Amino acid sequence: MSDALKALVERGEVRRYRKGTLLIQEGDVGDTLFIILEGRMRAFSSGDNDREITYGVYGPGEYMGELSLDGGPRSASVITLEACRCAVVTRRTLEQFIAERPEFAFELLAKVIRRARVATLNARQLALEDVYGRLRALLLALTEAGSGERLTHQEMANRLGCSREMVSRLMKDLERGGYLQVQAHRFTLLKPLPQRW
């Protein structure tokens, strides 16, 4: 966490949330920023057919809700994946903080740009790659990050924009082919994944 973000945390109200708490509802108008101090959150959207797409999972040092600070509606929903502790900062507090520490505006802008790049990449993958290509990219990203994140097939499907059944079938095929091993929702790559399936 940067020094500027630590200073902003000190101006926020620290709150605790239980696992499964919906902090942000897509479409609502909000003027608060949630800085994650402990725990993990998931940003997502839901369709009319109850299918979801996950935009990202975020942990300590990340913040959520910055896109609504322009006064527009929330662009995604955010739910806690585990018990969380956050510093909640209002728009007014953030504006005062930026007036005093303008360098934080660049930090905030850089975060928004990084998330826009990720969104662009995700849109590109959804439009131009098949489900296996998106699954391969997810598995490689999780391996490179070394996060050890445990994902169910449904959580993977939510990130990939496809059905759980499709993910289950592909994962089973990759296991049978000796490419990966899965234990307790954790996977280990045993050899390089093929470019195409």
Protein Blocks (a to p, Z undefined) as FASTA:
>chain_A
ZZklmmmmmmmccddddehiafbdghiacfbdcddfbdcdddddddfkopacdfbdcdeh
iaehklmmnopacfbdcddfbdcddddddfklmmmmmmmmmmlmmmmmmmmmmmmmmmmm
mmmmmmmpcfklmmmmmmmmmmmnonopacdfklmmmmnopafklmmmmmmmmmmnopac
ceehiacdfbdcdfbZZ
